[in-house]
Amino acid sequence: MAVPKTAEVVLARTVGDHTRLLELEIAEPLGFLGGQYMIIDSGLVASNGKTIKRAYSLISSDDDQRRVQLAVQHIPNGPGSDYIHGLEPGAKVSFSGPWGKFYLREDTPGSTLVFSTDTGVTAALGLIQSMRFFPLLDETMFIWLRPSVDYFLPEEYVRGLIPAECCNVRIGTIPATNHDARLPAVRTVLRQILFGPALTRAFVSGDGAVNVALLDDLVSAGVPVSNENVESFFNMPKKSA
Ligand SMILES: Cc1cc2nc3c(=O)[nH]c(=O)nc-3n(C[C@H](O)[C@H](O)[C@H](O)COP(=O)(O)OP(=O)(O)OC[C@H]3O[C@@H](n4cnc5c(N)ncnc54)[C@H](O)[C@@H]3O)c2cc1C
């Protein structure tokens, strides 16, 4: 049962044309692990009578449990992201969480892949900045693929959040969401990685349609990975997949 909590917006700024960065202050430590998300209750009610609540991954490090950050893309006609984009400093936000299983559970040394597409980069950034991830950073490869260079967050901003110990960073572009060429393009990138050193673990976040394909390829290649290492933000895979 979700316990409603309240946070105050202490910083809010718009980046590019479509992204809102928020810093929230929470009275009690949140108790999250890097990679997890919160569910924000907009207080709005949809025409079907359901309250509009949306999940947002924490983009800041779990070493600060009282001031956390979110990055939210504006989705055209999207009531949840519209609500977030209207928030200004001083606003009170109702939320529940932390939620999710997308975090590091074991730290056996070895090569780690953190692979994100689209807005899924927020979960990847939360994960890679987490305190428990630190010993793995020098053997971690961080990949972010998105439809264009001006999509969501500037490359410099994302690079600035990746800890310096992680030197293997690749940020690139892929065809747009739901384009036929998207899956083959992403799979080609993964295939190149799988030619390299054996992976001890992998995390995948973002477009659910991409995630299903990548999880399949990782399992086929013998990488120890399960649904818990995958976070889908949209194009949700069917529960049985
Ligand atoms: C675990 C989790 C974490 C998330 N973290 C973030 C985050 O950190 N930042 C963020 O911006 N969003 C994040 N999302 C997506 C977010 O929860 C909402 O789906 C999004 O803000 C759209 O809500 P809306 O009410 O504005 O639009 P809706 O009317 O709910 O959405 C319209 C459609 O857009 C789809 N959609 C959502 N995001 C995208 C996208 N990036 N590209 C294409 N289609 C999309 C939705 O699935 C839906 O089909 C996350 C989702 C999940 C499940």
Ligand as a Chemical Component Dictionary entry (heavy atoms), coordinates in Angstrom:
data_LIG
# 
_chem_comp.id                   LIG 
_chem_comp.type                 NON-POLYMER 
_chem_comp.pdbx_formal_charge   0 
_chem_comp.three_letter_code    LIG 
# 
loop_
_chem_comp_atom.comp_id 
_chem_comp_atom.atom_id 
_chem_comp_atom.alt_atom_id 
_chem_comp_atom.type_symbol 
_chem_comp_atom.charge 
_chem_comp_atom.model_Cartn_x 
_chem_comp_atom.model_Cartn_y 
_chem_comp_atom.model_Cartn_z 
_chem_comp_atom.pdbx_ordinal 
LIG C1  C1  C 0 9.691  3.293  -14.011 1  
LIG C2  C2  C 0 9.456  4.522  -14.885 2  
LIG C3  C3  C 0 10.303 5.619  -14.767 3  
LIG C4  C4  C 0 10.108 6.737  -15.570 4  
LIG N1  N1  N 0 10.978 7.783  -15.457 5  
LIG C5  C5  C 0 10.838 8.859  -16.288 6  
LIG C6  C6  C 0 11.781 9.931  -16.221 7  
LIG O1  O1  O 0 12.732 9.917  -15.413 8  
LIG N2  N2  N 0 11.587 10.993 -17.066 9  
LIG C7  C7  C 0 10.544 11.037 -17.973 10 
LIG O2  O2  O 0 10.425 12.025 -18.695 11 
LIG N3  N3  N 0 9.639  10.029 -18.028 12 
LIG C8  C8  C 0 9.753  8.956  -17.206 13 
LIG N4  N4  N 0 8.829  7.944  -17.256 14 
LIG C9  C9  C 0 7.611  8.097  -18.106 15 
LIG C10 C10 C 0 6.509  8.793  -17.275 16 
LIG O3  O3  O 0 6.084  7.946  -16.214 17 
LIG C11 C11 C 0 5.266  9.118  -18.112 18 
LIG O4  O4  O 0 4.884  7.993  -18.867 19 
LIG C12 C12 C 0 5.500  10.287 -19.049 20 
LIG O5  O5  O 0 5.875  11.454 -18.321 21 
LIG C13 C13 C 0 4.227  10.577 -19.868 22 
LIG O6  O6  O 0 3.154  10.850 -19.000 23 
LIG P1  P1  P 0 2.013  11.877 -19.466 24 
LIG O7  O7  O 0 0.905  11.799 -18.476 25 
LIG O8  O8  O 0 2.622  13.208 -19.736 26 
LIG O9  O9  O 0 1.571  11.294 -20.843 27 
LIG P2  P2  P 0 0.630  10.043 -21.132 28 
LIG O10 O10 O 0 -0.639 10.529 -21.689 29 
LIG O11 O11 O 0 0.600  9.159  -19.936 30 
LIG O12 O12 O 0 1.541  9.345  -22.210 31 
LIG C14 C14 C 0 1.275  9.332  -23.563 32 
LIG C15 C15 C 0 2.073  8.197  -24.187 33 
LIG O13 O13 O 0 3.477  8.548  -24.229 34 
LIG C16 C16 C 0 4.252  7.429  -23.845 35 
LIG N5  N5  N 0 5.578  7.900  -23.434 36 
LIG C17 C17 C 0 6.040  8.190  -22.183 37 
LIG N6  N6  N 0 7.328  8.571  -22.241 38 
LIG C18 C18 C 0 7.685  8.515  -23.554 39 
LIG C19 C19 C 0 8.873  8.780  -24.271 40 
LIG N7  N7  N 0 9.992  9.184  -23.641 41 
LIG N8  N8  N 0 8.883  8.624  -25.611 42 
LIG C20 C20 C 0 7.779  8.209  -26.288 43 
LIG N9  N9  N 0 6.615  7.939  -25.676 44 
LIG C21 C21 C 0 6.569  8.093  -24.323 45 
LIG C22 C22 C 0 3.396  6.787  -22.775 46 
LIG O14 O14 O 0 3.786  5.440  -22.541 47 
LIG C23 C23 C 0 2.018  6.871  -23.390 48 
LIG O15 O15 O 0 1.790  5.832  -24.301 49 
LIG C24 C24 C 0 9.024  6.786  -16.485 50 
LIG C25 C25 C 0 8.156  5.677  -16.583 51 
LIG C26 C26 C 0 8.360  4.567  -15.798 52 
LIG C27 C27 C 0 7.425  3.389  -15.920 53 
# 
loop_
_chem_comp_bond.comp_id 
_chem_comp_bond.atom_id_1 
_chem_comp_bond.atom_id_2 
_chem_comp_bond.value_order 
_chem_comp_bond.pdbx_ordinal 
LIG C1  C2  SING 1  
LIG C2  C3  SING 2  
LIG C2  C26 DOUB 3  
LIG C3  C4  DOUB 4  
LIG C4  N1  SING 5  
LIG C4  C24 SING 6  
LIG N1  C5  DOUB 7  
LIG C5  C6  SING 8  
LIG C5  C8  SING 9  
LIG C6  O1  DOUB 10 
LIG C6  N2  SING 11 
LIG N2  C7  SING 12 
LIG C7  O2  DOUB 13 
LIG C7  N3  SING 14 
LIG N3  C8  DOUB 15 
LIG C8  N4  SING 16 
LIG N4  C9  SING 17 
LIG N4  C24 SING 18 
LIG C9  C10 SING 19 
LIG C10 O3  SING 20 
LIG C10 C11 SING 21 
LIG C11 O4  SING 22 
LIG C11 C12 SING 23 
LIG C12 O5  SING 24 
LIG C12 C13 SING 25 
LIG C13 O6  SING 26 
LIG O6  P1  SING 27 
LIG P1  O7  DOUB 28 
LIG P1  O8  SING 29 
LIG P1  O9  SING 30 
LIG O9  P2  SING 31 
LIG P2  O10 DOUB 32 
LIG P2  O11 SING 33 
LIG P2  O12 SING 34 
LIG O12 C14 SING 35 
LIG C14 C15 SING 36 
LIG C15 O13 SING 37 
LIG C15 C23 SING 38 
LIG O13 C16 SING 39 
LIG C16 N5  SING 40 
LIG C16 C22 SING 41 
LIG N5  C17 SING 42 
LIG N5  C21 SING 43 
LIG C17 N6  DOUB 44 
LIG N6  C18 SING 45 
LIG C18 C19 SING 46 
LIG C18 C21 DOUB 47 
LIG C19 N7  SING 48 
LIG C19 N8  DOUB 49 
LIG N8  C20 SING 50 
LIG C20 N9  DOUB 51 
LIG N9  C21 SING 52 
LIG C22 O14 SING 53 
LIG C22 C23 SING 54 
LIG C23 O15 SING 55 
LIG C24 C25 DOUB 56 
LIG C25 C26 SING 57 
LIG C26 C27 SING 58 
# 
